[in-house]
């Protein structure tokens, strides 16, 4: 049983115990929407008005490296520069949603498919980015496979500056507004994977990418 089916089964048992129909009625759904719309927003930190600056500073604190370009068309050259700087071959897999970008013009060999163990570089975009914490929000889908951000040792992320929001709460609000409900996998990424289990020493790349490189795209 997959996660969605298991969740549906649990909710079904709860509704049966409450002597309710198996599926929520339109009236119930309307009540939920009204409750969510009327709920008070809790206190949030003051992070200033420059969300791009805040996002950059927080991303750097979590060991992410950053470059910035004026348009998506300039992203391949930035990715090539980065891979050259760390001595990694110009070969990557990427989300299918990025297939219209001219990667080969910068000497990059990019395949638009989920990664396998031999793939060293994964290129993705993000649903949005959170200025407060320097965090990326990625939503899985048929063309935006989660494994591209989790399996390769190097993760390159294209981040449109227009998709930088203030807080995690704003990220969820945006997802609700644009998608209706979250997909099966929603990942929040704040830099390379790490662990402190070994003698309380931080080790990068323990269960995911060793490197997360952000290419900010000034699209606004």
Buried (B, 14 or more C-beta within 10 A) or exposed (E): EEEEEEEBEEEEEEBEEEEEEEEBEEEEEEEEEEEEEEEEEEEEEEBEEEBBEBBBBBBBEBBBBBBBBEEBEBBBBBBBEBBEEEEBEBBBBBBBBBEEBEBEEBEBEBEBEBBEEEBBBBBBBBBBBBBBBBBBBBBBBEEBBBBBBBBBBBBBBBBBBEBBBBBBBBBBBBBEEEEEEEBEBBBEBBBBBBEEEEEEEEBBBBEBBBBBBBBBBEEE
